[in-house]
Amino acid sequence: MPALVAPRAPRVAGSIKVGLGQLSASRDPEEAIAALGLGSCIGLTMHDPVSKVGGMAHVMLPDSTTARSLELPGKYADTAVPALVQALEDLGGRASRFVVHMAGGAQMFSGAGGGVLNIGCRNAVAVRAALQAAGLRLRSADTGGSVGRTLELAVGPGVVTVRSVGGAPVRM
Amino acid sequence: VSAPVTAGRAGLEAVALTEIQLDALREIGNIGAGNAATALATMTGTPIEMGVPRVSALPIEQIPAELGGEERTVVAIHLHVAGDAPGRMLFLMNVEAAREIATTLLAGMPPGEPGLGGLGELELSALQEVGNVLTGSYLGALSQLTGLRLEPSPPAIGVDMAGALVGAALAEVAEVADVALLIETSLGDAAALGRFLFVPSGDALVIVLGRLGLGG
């Protein structure tokens, strides 16, 4: 497992946008971390309510065993979970206190060409398995269905919200 | 772009695209989308403008950010391309433009029960058929130009955030490759209508270039 060197997600004015396969952590209480337009991908958040450290991974695929590169640990469920834990611990978080949420894993296309493999569902299952392997409990999950989601974590309070097209943000 | 674009891994190994190769790939986008635009103009009775195609070899996870507007609602037609140069094809339509096209095609018929993204079931079928015809003409032109056998799957449709739809289509490509070639052509004035994305996966790029006499 390669060590996470630095968050790769871009920072803009108090908010970090976590792109496909990226992961990011912060201890700036004013900061918000977001993954925009999650489809079959999973947005996974961890937050330590004591040290007020939070982070998010934007998981694209279930399994890194066939990966040609582990440059982006956030890309695969099995590498994203330990890498995100590490990133939060590096900032002073303690894994035993982490509050964990996830959203995404939808099947975005209907019709014959879509979802033979249903990666969304496989992603959700793989993230759950990786959390279990890491001894982490999932507080809540908003996964499946056929809608895109935007997931946001407010680092200070640890509030996680999810919203879909045309909908208001809903607290998880 | 004057410097060669270096792409890595998974079939694109050691592929550095030269200006001539990029031109050839842009021409593919041009011919494919040109054919599709003609087909759409015939269906709707309105001339369709087309932008200059953009070609880039990118790590797959960078594509949605490159396209931008991850949260914007779009209609996406997605299909798999099998055959000599396998890959994915996406046609992203702006919702307003899609609704207009559907209304034109339904010619006074009711839109049907509300379905995906508030579009009627009949509107969605009409758009799926539009996607079918357009992607078919795009690939037909490419096939004719290169002599490659390209077999499109039936199209799937989605109406949602652009990032969610593009990400889901790319996830399948990402299972077998790290880098993909993106050939993007916009339709309508200032891409007001939509965009074609053709993402040949793995060895497809090498095969396409080889067939154009631009390999190695």
Interface residues (C-beta under 8 A of the other chain):
Chain A: G19 L20 G21 Q22 L36 G37 L38 G39 S40 C41 M60 L61 T66 R68 S69 L72 K75 A106 Q107 M108 F109 S110 G111 A112 G113 G114 G115 L117 I119 G120 S146 V147 G148 R149 T150 V165 G166
Chain B: R9 A10 I60 E61 Q62 I63 P64 A65 E70 E71 T73 A76 H78 L79 H80 L116 G117 Q128 S153 P154 P155 A156 I157 G158 D160 M161 A162 G163 A164 L165 V166 G167 A168 A169 L170 A171 E172 A174 E175 D178
